[in-house]
Structure formats: C-alpha cells, structure tokens
Amino acid sequence: MSTVPSSSQRTFLGHPVGLYFLFFTEMWERFSYYGMRALLMLYMVNHFKWAASSSASIYKWYTTLVYVTPIIGGLLADRYLGNRVAVIIGAVLMAVGHFLMAFEAQSIFFAALVFLVIGNGFFKPNMSTQVGQLYPVGDSRRDGAYTIFYMGINLGAFLSPLACGWLQENTRGGFHSGFALAGIGMVLGLVTYLVGQPFITEVSGKVGQGEDNSVEGRPSAIGAISALAPFIVGLGGLALLAHGAWNGFAGQYKEMAPGLISGASLLLVGWITWTVTGASRDRVLVIVVIGLFAVFFWAAFEQAGTALNLWADKTTNRYLTESPPPATPFPPQESSPPATPAGGQASAASVFEMFLPKETASGEAEISTLNPVPTAWFQSINALAIFLLAPFFAWLWLVWRISTPLKMVLGIFLMGCSFFVMAAAGIAENRPATTPLSALPATDGLRLDAAGAIHVREETRKRLAGEPDPEAGEEIAHAGRLVFAGGSLRSTGVFPDIERDRLVAASAPASFRQALAAARATLAADNAPKEISIVVDESVRQLDLRYTGWSPSKAAYEPATRTLTIKARLADRDIKALLVAAGAPEWRHSLDSIMIESAGFKVSAWWLFLCYLLATLGELCLSPVGLSMTSKLAPAKYATVLMGMWLLVSAFGNYAAGALGELYSVVPPVPYFGYTGATLAAAAIILLLFAKIVAAMMHAADDATPARKESQAS
C-alpha cells in the first residue's frame, strides 16, 4: 500500500476513489462467504446425508476458526507481509476453497474448508484497516467511509443467498453450482482489489493511534471490588484451563481447545487488569462483561446457519403463492450431473453443464422461484432488514441517548423474543401422526427405550461395510418425538426425509452392506470396470431404487434375477441411499406414511420472517458494542491485544452456536427454542440489574458507531 499526502488523493463524491474499490472487494468477499454459509449445513445434511448433529459440529468448528485465524493473519500482516499481500493471499486461498467445494469428494470438502479458514485469516483483518488508512487522523469523513464500507458487507450478504440459493435449487449442479458461484464472487473481489491498487493509498503524516485513552488517574467506580477483580478473572481463567486439560486427559480432544483458549484468554485479561489501575481497570472489566454477554447474543444469532436453516428446509412451507404438491416418499430423480470421468478430471463441458437448469422427466427446464422459495433465501432477510432499519436506528440513538449496557440489554431481549417466536412456531407444528406397525425390525441399528422412544446408531464406516462397531454412537430419533407402543408408530411434528432415511437404512441387512462394501472397493480400484453386478440375497426382501433418486444410467435392478447393476463409483452417500432402498419394507412403509401425513404440518414462512426481523432489531441495538467500543475502552498500550480478544468473543459465540445446533436433532423444537429464549431473557435481566454499574465503569466513553452487518468481528 503506497503512501501519499492526503491532498494528492483522487476523490469521488467526497471520498478517496480507493474506498469504492475496497467497497466492492469486501462486497464480493462477503458475497462468497455468506453464499457458502447459507448452503453449508444443508449440503452436509442433504448431500452427504450426515446426521444433523455431526453436521452442526463441523459447522461449529468452521465458523469458530473463521474468527480465530484473523488474529494470526493480522499479526503476520503487521510484522511481515503488509495489508496488501495478506489480502491477496487470503483472496486466492478462499477462491480455491470455494471452487473445491464445487467438487463431489468428501476429502476435497474438508480440504476446501481448510483453504477457506486460512484464507479468511489473511483477508479479514486487513480490509477494514485499509479503509482507515485512506484518511488522516481526525478526518471527519472517516465515520462516513466506514458506513459506506459496511454497506458493501450488507449488500454482499443480501445478494449471495439469493443467487447461490437459486442455483442450488434450480440447476443440475445443485449445491456445487452455488459453491462455484461463491468462488466466482471471490475472484471478482480479488480482481477488483488488484485493479484498484493505484487508488488504495495510505495517507502520509498520520499520528499513531490517536489520543491515549488511559484514565488511570480517575478512581474506580466499584471501589474495593476493583482490587479483587484481577484475582477473580484469573481464577476463572485457571478453572477453564483446568477444564480443558481434564477433557484432554479424558481423551475428549475436540472439547479441549475451547477450555484452553478461553482459559488462557481470561488469564491474559486478568494480568492486564493487574497492570492497570483506577478507571482503566474498570474499562478493561467492562470489556470482559460486554464480551460475556455478547457470547450469549451471538450464540443465538448464529443459529441462522444451523437450526434455523434446517427449520426453513424441513419444517417451513416454502410454497408462497400456491399449495404445495402432494407429498411423496421418493426423492426427486437426480438430473444428469456434471459427471466426473473415471480418471477424476472434470472437463470444461462438465463445468458448464453444472449451471444448466434441471429438467423434468419430459426434458423441459424445471425452474422455480417462489414455489418453493429456495431455503437459502431466508438468510437474506437479516441483511435486507439492516438496509431498511439502520437509518432509523442511527436517528433513534441520537434522540434516545441510552447507555451502551442498556442497548445491550435491549438487543439480547429482542434476540430472546425471536426465539420465543420460534417456540410458538414449534407449538403450531407439534401435531400427531400415527400408523400401524407390528414390530420394529430386528437389527442392532435400532433400539427401543423404556418410554417407547426409538434410538438409531450412527452409520460409521465400519457399519456401512457391514462390520460390527461397538464404538458407534447412538442418537434418539426425531428428537424423541417418534414412539412405538401398542402396535402403532406415533410421531409429533414434521417427520423429515432425513430422519426417515437414517431409520430405514439402519434396518438394511448386514449381508447387503457387505456386498456394497465389496462393490465399492472393486469400482474404486485401478483399472476398475465401468459397472459391477451384485446378486442380492434373500435377506433383502424388497429393493426399491426409487428411494435413491438415481437415474437408470447410475444403477438398475432386475427383480427376476435379483441382480443389482451399479454403473458409478460409490461414495458414503450412495451407500446410504442404497441402504434405504434395501430397508425392511414394513418399517419403511410405516415411516413413509408418517412422513407423508406430517408434511401437512409444515408451518408458515412468516414465523421465520418475524424471527429474523426481531434478531436484526437486536443486532442493531447491540452493534455499537463491537470493535469500536473495545477500541475506546482499551488502554492504549493493550489496544491490539484486547481487539484480538474481541475476535475470540465472536469465535466463542460461534462455537456456542454450533454446540447448540448439535442438540437441535435430539431436543424437540418447543423446548429447544423456548429454553434458548428464556436463557437470553435471563441474561438480559441480569445485565439490566448491573447496567448502571457497568455504565459508570465505562467512565463516559463515547459509544457512537455505525450500525453494520458484522459488528461482532468486522
């Protein structure tokens, strides 16, 4: 980034031209991020056919690391690379990651997530920094510049779910088309940034970071408690460190990192509070309090990518202008996908075919926009609401000058209200469906507990191969809302296809699993045949390939000779589809009946709209408490460290959101949403009780900042 006097900058509409290049660069990067994010959970559940809890766990770690890696990327940029090189590296890595998502293989999927996480670490912390570097310190245009910049964030966040979601719903490539478009967006962002380099210039003659905001000369607002604060914070850090270490010794390595990171962070904050005194110590403690309550808020807000996304996909009536068609037990037949040849190399033609529209059985283009609405479109409500409501809130805070803690109280309370809305939607959905069933299939994949609830085993790689796996986990089916008793199977609420599929697959005979595993190995070998035939034994009483959604070009079954011919390589998702086709027929028929009847229980899309609207109102109340607030409260000598800590607050919020999402498939919707709303309401009440004290501890720090989409970690 070159350095020039401010007088020599080219301007447009009163701002440096470089601002507009940064605007479009950030817009396209956010386009790629939010487009991929809107599809990620749905991709894992619907495409890979992973359990919702396992998918939420992956989502949890991805979104957590997205907010951890910028700390490292920022340090590397400051000391070695510079903002420009870091942004270019990050953009290239993220583009590679998005394009890798356009491929089928499971191993490529995880590699793509790694590219995206690392690329985000380089890109994210260095964009907003460059906006500030366009202006000299004290320039009155800077606040307006950040408002324009964050409009780019919101524009990208609004457009990407619409575009990527439409492609996912209507093109042959499905999810892969949406991911490819996200990659194209990232490339456009990179090109915009490179073209704009002559205009993205740093103003010379800056004077450091501005005024030292140390106020150590003032007395603490909490008196003697201030002296104990470093020890209290430090003890909290030690407790979390011990918890993380205990998880490690117990072999729970995935749960070790959060305890260690949060514990080390609190110990560092405890040390910082020890080294400062008076009002400065108060302000550091306010950052801790703000961070704690912000975790509650973002843990609920980020349910948009997990629980609320699944609710939109499986439980919401997405037909807006007409009645939905009659439910069917069979998935739609797959369009001829952009096939990857046996050697694994995708051709240019196959990439082009990815974006062609789906076709009906008669060969006509099958395109829908409002019937059904693409699931990902609901993810655009938040960004649209911010566009429309942010000016009103900017005016409101000028007229209604309440303290930052009270704004947080209002934001958390509104977030809680959004979940109470979803609890009400859960009540509307919680209707019963019953069908006769003589007995559960005799299989180790299913278990009936004392209350009649059905439990299903996880489909591990061993179980998919027909081998016993005593370490395979077990999960209660349909969040405990599927009960077998008295010769009947009873379900409450919408019983989705993903639940039906895993319950039926669990009943498939072990011999059929073993035959599929052998076929898979043969088809994956070097010089493999183009197709393989399997003689299906008598343990499979009915094999119905309609449950796979495959075309005859992929597999065919001849009942007279009991011969299954497979004409493509088999991935885990293909094995699972064939297991559904080979499941116990009576069991499958009963579950089909439940699924078809309960499809009529889907609720109005207005529930989700109101939920997202209230969540956005909460975000606009809480948005002034982000990085800007931290920068004004932090002692000057610790400003960088505490700004990095704020990114960890967002990381912990996303981790908590993913952890909550893991429970969505095992806790019924009413208590899931209701308890979350109640927890937020309780947090708001607790903060309200201490709001005056917290406001006093801020010692009149200015709390004005523009409302924006990514206040938690911009």
Phi, psi and omega in degrees: 000117183285160182245129181221158171294147183298331183291340182265001179288139171280138184237160175215125184054036175087356181238154177304142180301328180302331179300321184286329173292320176294323178304308184286328175299312180293323179301314181289326177294316178292327174303313181293319183293309185287332174295314178293318182297323181294334183261343193301306182297318179296323180297314182293321184281314186272328182268303179283345180061038174278156176298148182300323181293318178294321179296319179296327178295316177296315178302319180302311183289324178298307184291331176294311182293333176301331181259351177270315185298332177299335177296315179291317180298323178295319178296317179296322179293318182295321190263329189232314194265322190086159184299316187297308182296320180297317179297317181296315178301313181298317181295318179296314180298318180292322177298316177300316180299315180295319180290327175297327178297342180282356178259164192278320196298143181295321180295323178294325179302313181291324176298321179299317179298323178296314177301317182294318181295313181293317179299319178299323179299323177283322189281310194302311187284350189255356179277305182296331177300319183291333175299312180297329182286350177284347188234144173289156179301135180088357179294125184291346181281349189296316180300319177296325179296317179292327176298315178298316182300315181287339170296325176297320177300311182294323179296315177297319180293332179281315187285325190294315177298328178296311184287309182293322179294322178296316179297318180299323185278333194238356183246163182297324181288342179059233181303322185293329175295317179298317179293322179297320178296322176300320177295320177299319177301319180293322177296318177299321177297317179296315179299317178301317181295317181293318179296326183275003184304320179298340184257346181269086187243147179268134181287133178280161175079024178288160185240070174064217183261007180096199186293135174292122185266021178292132179230037186297341180289341180277148179287156178292147179277352182243012172059230186295335180299331180301324181293330181275342188304314180301323181288321179296313179296317179297319178296321175299319177296318178297320179298317179292322176299316179297320179296316178296317179296320179298318177299322178295314179295331180277000179084006180267071190293328180296329182268001182283318187300314181302319179295318181293316182292313181293322178296314179297323179296315180294323177298319178296316178296321177300319178293319179299315180296332178290326185276348177245163183225173173058224184294330178297319177296319178303315184294321177297320178295325176297321177301320178297314181296314179301316180299317181299312182287331176295326176301317178301314183296309185289333175299325177279316184300319184281005169296347179304327182274344184243271187300313183291329177293317177292322177299316179299321185282320190254335191241353182258137173284106186266009175268110189270323187245004177206166179287145178293152178292162178302139181292147178229148180284348187261140175290156176298144180293134182296138169293157177298110185286165173291087192296142174265125181300168184302327180287350176090003182263123179277135179272163177298324179296320181293326177294319178296318181299334180304326185266002177286150182292152172298158181235149174282176179300333180273001177091005179275150178296136182246097184236132177226148178236309181255349185220083004268159170291131176304137183305319184297340183297331179298337180289347180273348184299318183300310182295320179296317180296324177296316177306314187282326190259340183302317178300322179296318181291326176300318177291320183300317182289338174287323182276317185253088188274077177267162183287161178301315177302323179290325174298320178296318178303312181296318180296315180293321179297316179296324176297318176298320178299324180297327179280331173295325175300316180290328174297320176296321176297323177296323177296318180295330182275342193279063181252153186270151171222136185226145176212150180291146175203126184284320183197156173287150176300145178278094182208151178281357180277348181233146178216141178254126179270180186297333181273359181090359178286147184260135177245145182233140180280149176293139179274085178282172179299322178296315182293324177298332179271005179081016180259148175296142178220088182296343180271357180296133180288171182224143182222141178291134185282141174052040178054034178078008184262010175244115188232136175247122179196143174061034178076018178219153178252124185237133178232150172239145181080178179292124178262104190279165181298326182294327176289316178303315185296315183287330177289320178290317180301326180296340182268357180292140183297149180296326181296324178290322176300317181294321179295320178294322179296319178294318178296321179298315180296320180295315182289337181270351184287162173297145182055037181292150175292160180289334179209164180217145180247139180238133171272116184277124184282177187290346179294336174270105186280339177202125177247113185239101185289352176297336180285349178274334186075013183274155172275161179300342179288347180258324180200153177214151180229132177251102184300326184298320180256000182054043183251124176256121179252122181251129189243019179207159176297151184252122170263175179305316182297327179289320176300315181297321179296319179291328177294323175297318180296335183255009182293167179302122189296320180295316178300313180297319180297318180295317179293324175301316181298316178298315183297317182292316180295317185285346176301335177284355180269358181301143188257168183295148176292343181295333176300312179294320179301313180294321177301310181294326178296313179295321178297321178292319175301319177297319179297319180292334174283323186270344187302330178292356187263010185279222184300325181299316180295319179297319181296330182275335180270332187289136171303143188304321184286347179242015186300314182296317181298314183288331173295320175297322177299326181294325174298324178293328175301315178295322178298315179295323177298317178291325177296314179296323178298316178293321178297320174297319180299330177295336181272349187300325183276353182241352177244128180302152186303319184298307177293327180300306181286322183295314180293324177296315177298319180295321178297317178295319178298318178296318178298320179296319180294317180298314179295324178299320181296330183252010187299317181295320179295315180298318179298320178295324180290344177282342177053051171064029174295137180294134183244023181270134177200152181294144174288141184204166185290324188241051180298334184285339184197036186294000000 
